[in-house]
Amino acid sequence: MAEPTTASPKVFTDQELMAISSKVLEPHGGRAEDTAMARKSYALMTQPPVPPGSSILGPTEPAECNVFHRSWQHEAQLDFTMGFALGEVFNLGGQGAGMILFDVRSAPRETLAKADFDYSQQLMEHCATFDQTVSGATGPQKFTVQLLPGPDVGEKAYVTKQSINGNITGVGLRVLAGTVSLDMGSNTRMAVSEEEALGVMSQIAQEFIEETGKQ
């Protein structure tokens, strides 16, 4: 089992998060994106990509389980109160091409916990399995989401497994570590297994938190 990681009390800027992301993701075949360009492109939109108070991901059933939505990346990019960076990891595992989408946010710990991890253990148990409706090109689709305990990293961590008609279509990992919130997801329809994807996500989370502790 990995040694416990110590979260940094520092709040990180976009540029600092980009630098750490590059250092952590590159050995895994990944890269960090240009956060400034991403923020600028979405800030210049004539209308928000998502109406205030709603989600592109659609409603959950039960409704209170919407706290476990993966945060929509573009929505996070428009929040200038928090440091933000994003990236991708390609070519996962031995089965061919695969990809993990990676987001990280930074803010004072209580602010971050309220924004991204505002749930109790009781709510997590209550929402162990819930339905989520997602808008798609062919119309709305209903997915089943399963919540599982995350790896032993950070302060809070949980895994999501998304399926449709009993077939796993995606996995995700969310981790809170002090002033850093990590959010990763992989589409398992691509040539990478859920085990491989979650293994890489856990390793990235561990390494990212270790790097923040050196700042």
C-alpha positions in Angstrom: 0.0 0.0 0.0 1.3 3.5 -0.8 2.5 5.8 1.9 -0.1 8.4 2.9 0.3 11.6 1.1 0.4 15.0 2.8 -1.7 17.7 1.2 -0.2 21.1 0.8 -2.0 24.1 2.5 -1.1 26.3 -0.4 -3.6 27.5 -2.9 -2.3 27.1 -6.4 -2.6 29.4 -9.5 -3.5 28.2 -13.0 0.1 28.5 -14.0 1.3 26.4 -11.0 -1.3 23.7 -11.6 -0.3 23.6 -15.3 3.3 23.1 -14.3 2.6 20.3 -11.8 0.2 18.7 -14.3 2.8 18.6 -17.0 5.4 17.1 -14.7 3.0 14.4 -13.5 1.2 13.6 -16.7 4.1 13.4 -19.2 5.6 10.2 -17.8 2.2 8.6 -18.3 2.0 9.6 -22.0 -0.1 12.7 -21.1 0.0 16.5 -21.4 -1.5 19.6 -19.8 -3.5 22.0 -21.9 -3.1 25.7 -22.1 -5.4 26.8 -19.3 -5.3 30.5 -20.3 -6.4 29.7 -23.8 -9.2 27.5 -22.6 -10.5 30.1 -20.1 -10.3 32.8 -22.7 -12.2 30.8 -25.4 -15.1 30.0 -23.0 -15.2 33.5 -21.4 -15.7 35.0 -24.9 -18.8 32.9 -25.6 -21.9 35.1 -26.2 -23.9 32.9 -23.9 -22.9 30.3 -21.2 -22.6 26.8 -22.5 -24.8 25.7 -19.6 -27.7 27.8 -18.2 -27.1 28.8 -14.6 -28.3 26.2 -12.1 -28.5 23.4 -14.7 -26.2 20.7 -15.9 -25.3 19.3 -19.3 -25.3 15.9 -17.5 -29.0 16.1 -16.8 -30.9 15.0 -13.7 -30.2 12.2 -11.3 -32.6 9.8 -9.8 -32.7 10.2 -6.7 -32.2 14.0 -7.2 -30.0 14.4 -4.2 -27.3 12.2 -5.8 -26.4 15.0 -8.3 -23.6 16.0 -5.9 -21.7 13.0 -7.4 -21.8 14.3 -11.0 -18.4 14.6 -12.5 -18.0 18.4 -12.8 -18.4 19.6 -16.3 -14.9 20.8 -17.4 -16.1 23.9 -19.3 -18.1 25.0 -16.3 -15.0 24.8 -14.1 -13.0 26.8 -16.7 -15.4 29.7 -16.2 -14.9 29.8 -12.4 -12.1 32.4 -12.0 -12.3 32.1 -8.2 -10.3 28.9 -8.3 -7.1 27.8 -9.9 -7.7 25.4 -12.7 -5.8 23.1 -15.1 -6.8 20.3 -17.5 -5.0 17.7 -19.5 -5.3 14.2 -21.1 -3.4 10.9 -20.9 -3.2 8.8 -24.1 -2.1 5.3 -25.0 -3.0 3.5 -21.8 -2.2 -0.1 -21.1 -1.3 -2.8 -23.5 -4.5 -3.0 -25.4 -3.9 0.0 -27.6 -5.2 3.5 -27.6 -7.0 4.8 -24.5 -7.5 8.2 -22.9 -8.1 9.7 -19.4 -9.4 13.3 -19.1 -7.9 15.1 -16.2 -9.0 18.3 -14.3 -7.6 19.9 -11.2 -8.9 22.8 -9.2 -7.4 24.7 -6.3 -9.0 27.0 -3.6 -9.0 27.3 0.2 -9.8 23.8 1.6 -13.3 24.6 2.9 -14.3 26.4 -0.3 -13.1 23.4 -2.4 -14.8 20.8 -0.2 -18.1 22.7 -0.3 -17.9 23.0 -4.1 -16.7 19.5 -5.1 -17.2 17.2 -2.1 -20.3 18.4 -0.3 -21.7 15.0 0.8 -21.9 12.9 3.9 -21.0 9.2 4.3 -24.7 8.6 4.7 -25.5 10.2 1.4 -22.8 8.2 -0.3 -24.3 5.0 1.0 -27.8 6.2 -0.1 -26.4 7.0 -3.6 -24.4 3.7 -4.0 -26.3 3.2 -7.2 -28.3 5.9 -9.0 -29.5 6.8 -12.5 -28.3 9.8 -14.5 -29.8 11.1 -17.7 -27.4 12.5 -20.3 -28.3 14.5 -23.4 -26.8 12.9 -26.5 -26.9 13.4 -30.3 -29.6 10.7 -30.6 -31.6 12.0 -27.6 -31.4 11.5 -23.8 -29.8 8.4 -22.5 -30.2 7.0 -19.0 -27.0 5.6 -17.4 -26.6 3.8 -14.1 -23.8 5.1 -11.9 -22.2 3.1 -9.1 -20.3 4.7 -6.3 -17.3 2.9 -4.8 -14.7 3.8 -2.2 -11.6 5.4 -3.7 -8.0 4.5 -3.2 -6.1 5.4 -0.1 -5.0 8.8 -1.3 -5.9 12.3 -0.2 -8.7 13.1 2.4 -11.7 12.0 0.4 -11.8 9.8 -2.7 -14.5 7.9 -4.6 -14.8 6.0 -7.8 -17.7 6.1 -10.2 -18.6 3.4 -12.7 -21.1 4.3 -15.4 -23.0 1.6 -17.3 -25.9 1.3 -19.7 -27.9 -1.9 -20.0 -25.4 -3.6 -17.7 -22.3 -2.7 -19.8 -19.6 -0.5 -18.2 -19.1 2.5 -20.4 -16.9 4.7 -18.2 -15.0 5.0 -14.9 -14.0 8.1 -12.9 -12.0 9.1 -9.8 -12.4 12.2 -7.7 -9.9 13.1 -4.9 -9.8 15.9 -2.4 -6.4 16.7 -0.9 -6.3 19.9 1.1 -6.5 22.8 -1.4 -6.5 20.5 -4.5 -9.5 18.7 -6.1 -8.7 16.1 -8.8 -11.3 14.8 -11.2 -10.4 12.1 -13.8 -12.5 10.0 -16.1 -12.1 7.4 -18.9 -14.4 6.0 -21.5 -13.9 2.3 -21.2 -15.4 1.7 -24.7 -12.0 2.7 -25.9 -9.3 0.0 -25.9 -8.5 0.2 -22.1 -10.0 -1.7 -19.3 -11.6 -0.1 -16.2 -8.9 -1.7 -14.0 -6.1 -0.2 -16.2 -7.7 3.2 -16.2 -8.4 3.3 -12.5 -4.8 2.1 -11.8 -3.4 5.0 -13.8 -5.8 7.5 -12.3 -4.8 6.4 -8.7 -1.1 6.7 -9.6 -1.6 10.1 -11.1 -3.5 11.3 -8.0 -0.8 10.1 -5.7 2.0 11.7 -7.7 0.1 15.0 -8.1 -0.4 15.3 -4.4 3.2 14.5 -3.7 4.3 17.2 -6.0 2.0 19.8 -4.4 3.7 18.9 -1.1 7.0 20.0 -2.5 5.8 23.5 -3.4 
